[in-house]
Amino acid sequence: MRTHLFQTMTCSFIALFLSTSSFAMMSAETEQASKALGANMVSEISFDQGKAALTDSAKTEIRDFVKSARASGMIDQIRVAVWADREYPVKKAKASKGDVALANKRAKAIDAFLRKDLAIETVEKFNMTQRPNALQKFLQTPTAKVKTVMEKNGAAPQTTEETGTFNHKAQASKALLMIYLKKM
């Protein structure tokens, strides 16, 4: 009887977990990469496949995240790394125009929401469908630094082997928000 009850509860929990699209369990690699980039706080949101609009639950998550950050100090800037519906491209691979456009639309949606609804002044966006180019690497631009750190820390998986069991490290269809607080 206990076994049946345990199995029923386990199945219910798994069904709830899988049906909750906004449930974000951030990987340790993502947290580590964000800390290596100097972020004080980090959060992930998910997008519906093929969509660039923020869902109501994503807006709520972002509002709560910014509110929590403001309680910790003054926000200096927010960096947003945005994926399309595929993982970070492998070396020498080129993302499709559709993937680049989708990630750009998602980044613009987050940027507009942060600026208009939450009065965030400085938002820096990174399209994770494209690898940094040679000039960005040579000049050590923020784009090159963010993407390189995320890749080296495992926060930008490229293959299905790197996304982990149950794809818990996958970033496809997600955006990573990193908050930097003003130093006092």
Sequence and secondary structure as in RCSB ss.txt:
>XXXX:A:sequence
MRTHLFQTMTCSFIALFLSTSSFAMMSAETEQASKALGANMVSEISFDQGKAALTDSAKTEIRDFVKSARASGMI
DQIRVAVWADREYPVKKAKASKGDVALANKRAKAIDAFLRKDLAIETVEKFNMTQRPNALQKFLQTPTAKVKTVM
EKNGAAPQTTEETGTFNHKAQASKALLMIYLKKM
>XXXX:A:secstr
 HHHHHHHHHHHHHHHHHH TT     HHHHHHHHHTT SEEEEEE  TT  S  HHHHHHHHHHHHHHHHHS E
EEEEEEE  SS    TT    HHHHHHHHHHHHHHHHIIIIIH    EEEEETTS   HHHHHHT HHHHHHHHH
HHTTSS  STTTT GGGTT  TTEEEEEEEE   
